[in-house]
Amino acid sequence: MAIQGPVVKRRKIGRELQVLRETSGLTIEEAGAKIQRSDSTISRIENGQRDVQLIELKGLLEAYDAPAETREALLNLLSGAPEQAWWTNFDLPPKLETYVGLEAEAAALRVFALGAVHSLLRTEDYARAVLRGTSPSAPTGEIDSLLTFHMQRQQVLARESTPLDLVVVLDEGCLWRQVGGLDCQRDQLRWSTWTTPAGTCTSRRPRTPVASISPTAACAAWRSMKPSRRGS
């Protein structure tokens, strides 16, 4: 079961409030006036960029004439303590923390990886080499912490009920560019992919097709990729 962190919780509440507002026929400005808040505040709440306060939620539910079951569900969601997300144990930049929170809850993810194999498909040695290469002067303890973080990110591919539906388009250079030495590169390729007669690759991990193609073809493939499901 995926962890529902504070980021996803805010987005879920905001999305539900937006649906309720649109169903009620109120504009953002009118909704803000109902609870004496600015239109920018309502917009930030709906976009999941700001926590909604209990008094604000109750006021908006009343203004939107929300059904009783919807009111109860949203009030319970707001009052319930969020699960402790594993990534909160790491000192992450706010944007990365937000991204990982969304990634942990996503049903599907489509990625174009340029320069190196994507983080969710890296072996430990390959990931360590990438981290050391990008931060050559970083203390060993910092590299070890980041490595643990990136390895834990990969648990989304092994969720029991709904593993992440991941599709990766790799820049062809990822397969030729040595990272961490020949043995490290060889182990990475063996771990993540095997080549099919058609020239594409499929990850050894469940539900993770991988394609290695030229940059020009990658751009065309990226435009055409449409996830069957979108997570948030």
N, C-alpha and C positions, 0 to 999 in steps of 0.2 A: 504494500500500500504506500503511495507517495505521501511524503510529509507535506502538510499544508502550513507553510510559514506565513509570516505577517504580510509579505508582499502579495501573495496569492489571495489571502483573506481580504485585503483592501480592494483588490481588483474584482473579486467576486461580488462584494457588497456594492461597489461602484457600478458594475455592469448591471446588477439587478435594479439599482435605483434609476439608472438611465432608462431601462426598459419601462419601469413604472411611470417615470415622468413622461416619456413619449406616449405611452398608452393613455395617460390622463389628458394629454393635449396641451400641457404647460410648456412654455419655453424655459430656458435656463434662467433668464432674467426673472420671470414670474415665479419660478420655484425658489430662487434666492430671496425674493421679496416676501414669500410666505413664511420664511424662518429668519428673516432679517440677516441674510448673508449676501455677499456679493455674487454676481454671476461667475466670476473667476473661481470663487470657493466651490460652487456647485460643480463647475467644470473639472476642477482638480479632484474632487471627491469621486466623480463618475469615471475619471481616467485612472483612478487608483494611485494618484500622486499625493494624496492627503488622507489621513485617518478621519473618519466621520465620528463626531462626538455623539454620545447617547441621546442628548437633547435634540441634536440636529437630525439624527435618524428618526426619532419618534415624530418630529415635526414634519419631515418629508413624507413619511409613511401616511400621516394624517392628511397632508396636502394632496397626496396622490390617490387617496381613498383605496389604499392597498388592501387586498383580501386578508382575512384574519390569519390564514395559514402562512401567507408570505410574510406578514408582520412578525409572527412568532419565529419563523425560520431565520430572518435577518437579525432580529434582536438576540436570538440565541447565538448566532454566528459572531456577532459583535462582542457579546459578553463572555463567550467561551475563551479560555486561555489558549493561545496558539501552541501547537506542538513545538518543542525545542528542535529547531532545525540543526542538522549536524554542522552546516557551514558557519554557524555563529561562533563556533569554537576557534575560527581562524580570523586573523586581522585582515579583512578584505576591503578594498576600495568600495564605496557605496554602489557604484554602477555594476561592478562585478558581482557583488552580493545580490543585487536585484536580478541580474541575468541568471545566476545559479538558482535562485529561488524559482524563477519562471521555468528554467530547464528541468528542475526536479519535478514540476507539476505537468510538464508538457506531455501530450499524447504523441506528437509528431515533431520532427525537427529535420530541416533541409539545410545542408551546409556546403559551402564551397571553400575548401581548404587550400590556401596558397602558401607555398614555401615549406610546409612540414605537415606530417600526418596529423589529423585532427586530434585534439586532446582526449576525446572519448574513445579513441582507438589505439592509443599509445601503450607500449609496454613500459614497465617501470624504468628500465635502463634508457630507453629512448626519451622518455619524459624528463629524466634527470639530465640527460645531455642537452636537451633543448633549454631547460631552465638555467643550466650552468652557462650555456652559450649566450643567452640573452642577459645574464647578470653575472659576469665573470668574477666580480669582486665581492659578491654577496657571501655572507658567512655560511658555513656548512649547515648550521641549524636552520637558517632561513630557507635554504634550498630543500632541506628535508621536510620542513613544514609545508612548503608549496607542493612538494611531490606527494605527500600524504593527501593534501586537498584534492589534487587532480586525479589521484587514483580513486578516491571516494566518489568523485563525480561520476565515475563509470558505473556506479551501482544502478543508475537509471536504466541501463541496458539489461539488467538482470532482475528487474522487478517481477515478482511471481505472477501477479494478476495481469498487469498491463505494462510490459517492457516498452521502452521508448521506441517508436517507429522512426528510425534514423536512416537518412539517405545522405551519403557524402560524395561530393564531386571533388576529386583530388587534382591539383595541378600535376601534370606529368613529371615535373621536376621533383616532386616529393618522393618518387620511386627511385630516382637516380642520385639525388643529393645525399651524400653520406652524413649521418648524424651520429656522433658517438663512436665512430669507427665501423669497419666493415662487418664485424660480428654483430654489433648492435643493430645495424641497418638490416642485416639478413634476418635476425630474430624478429624484428619489427614486421617485416614483410610476411614472414611465415605466420606470425601471430594474427595479423589483421586481415590478410587477404589470400585468396588463391586465384590464379588466372583461369578463366574459362575459355573455350574455343572461340567465343565471340569477341574476346579481347577485353571484356569487362571483368570486374572483380566482385566477389561477394564476401563480406566479412564472416569470420568464423563465429562471431557473436550473433545471436538471434536477431532477425529482422533488420539487418544493416547492410543493404546493398551499397557497393562502392564502385565508382567509375573513375578510371584514370584516362584523361583525354587532354588534348592540346588546349592552350588558353582560349583560342578562338571558339573551339567546339564547346568549351566549358561555359562560355558566356551564353551560348545558345541553349545549352542544357539547363542552365540556371533559370533562364526565363521560362522554360517549359515545365519546370518542376512544380507540381501542384499537390500538396499534401492531401491525403484523403480525410485526415482529421487534423484539427489545429488545437494545440493545448495552450494554456495561459497560466 
